[in-house]
Amino acid sequence: MLQAHLQLEKIDAKYAIMPGDPKRIDVIKQFLDDPKELMYNREFRSVEGTYKGLKVIAVSTGVGGSSASLAVEELHNLGVHTMVRIGSAGALQTNINLGDLLVAEGAVRDDGVSKTYVDSIYPAAPNHELLEAIIATCKEKNYPYHTGIVHSHETFYHDSNAEEEKKWQKLGVLGSDFESAGL
């Protein structure tokens, strides 16, 4: 069935890479064998290809949990079962350098999207096997990375943003984004 936002009807991939920025699809394409542009509708740009023999799809989600959740729902409808968000986050800890990877073990659910799926007391946490595989790859490739909690919220531009960042920093939260809790 044609998906309303992704404008895709059938894909072969069961694994998805999900950047926010549509321009990041060009970077991902460089690592795929036989990349094929599928669709570009609104913030959702998609390409399918093969990585080390595994069929994958890369779909940009735009900014925010709402559009990311549309992509997740529609990819799920198309048979995708494993999705990894890649992108940027605002670092909250002083030991995190520009370019370091944040591998989220969980997310503070200070967003609107995740609350539409499950009660707010339920934690936002990734699949542990996928998390362990990502950490193992970071170690193997010697990538600078940090594991811990991220803070997903709605906006940067409000009067109490600086105080909020200090609060989460003091609690050891690694960084902030808009999408992780919803995903």
C-alpha positions, -999 to 999 in steps of 0.1 A, spaced: 0 0 0 13 35 -9 25 53 22 12 88 24 43 107 35 72 86 22 53 80 -10 67 44 -12 46 13 -19 72 -15 -18 108 -18 -6 131 -48 -2 150 -35 28 143 -45 64 169 -22 79 168 16 79 192 44 85 174 76 94 192 110 93 172 142 98 187 163 70 179 151 34 214 162 23 229 134 45 214 109 21 241 119 -4 268 109 22 250 76 30 248 68 -8 286 68 -10 287 37 12 260 17 -6 264 -7 -36 238 0 -63 221 29 -46 187 38 -61 169 70 -53 133 61 -44 114 93 -36 117 128 -23 85 142 -7 86 170 18 114 163 43 114 126 34 141 116 9 148 79 4 174 57 -12 178 20 -12 210 0 -17 232 -27 -4 257 -25 24 280 -55 28 254 -77 12 225 -64 33 197 -45 17 191 -11 35 170 20 30 181 55 41 152 79 48 156 115 60 131 125 86 134 163 88 135 180 122 115 168 152 98 138 166 65 142 147 80 138 112 104 111 124 75 91 138 57 93 105 88 78 88 90 51 115 53 42 112 54 41 74 87 21 72 72 -4 97 42 -7 74 66 -15 45 82 -43 66 113 -25 80 120 -39 115 153 -23 125 159 15 124 189 36 135 187 73 138 219 92 129 223 129 130 232 157 153 225 164 190 235 193 213 263 181 236 256 187 273 288 173 288 321 192 286 341 160 277 321 155 244 340 169 214 326 180 181 323 149 160 321 124 189 293 99 187 265 98 212 251 62 215 219 66 233 211 39 259 179 57 266 161 90 263 144 114 287 109 116 273 103 153 274 87 153 240 51 151 227 55 122 203 65 94 227 36 102 250 11 94 222 24 58 221 28 48 257 25 62 292 52 87 303 65 64 330 75 38 304 112 43 295 125 51 260 153 25 254 168 9 223 170 -28 215 200 -40 236 214 -63 208 215 -34 183 230 -11 210 257 -36 218 265 -40 180 268 -2 176 291 0 206 312 -29 194 316 -12 160 326 20 177 353 1 196 365 -19 165 368 13 144 382 33 172 355 60 169 352 85 198 319 77 214 299 82 246 271 60 259 243 72 282 210 91 283 199 118 258 172 144 264 145 146 237 125 178 238 105 201 216 124 233 210 156 252 216 141 287 215 123 293 247 131 315 277 142 287 301 163 267 277 197 276 293 184 265 328 170 233 313 203 224 297 221 230 330 196 208 349 201 179 324 239 184 323 240 181 361 221 149 359 247 134 335 226 135 303 249 134 273 231 156 248 197 168 236 178 162 204 142 162 192 138 126 179 153 98 201 125 94 226 98 91 199 118 66 180 
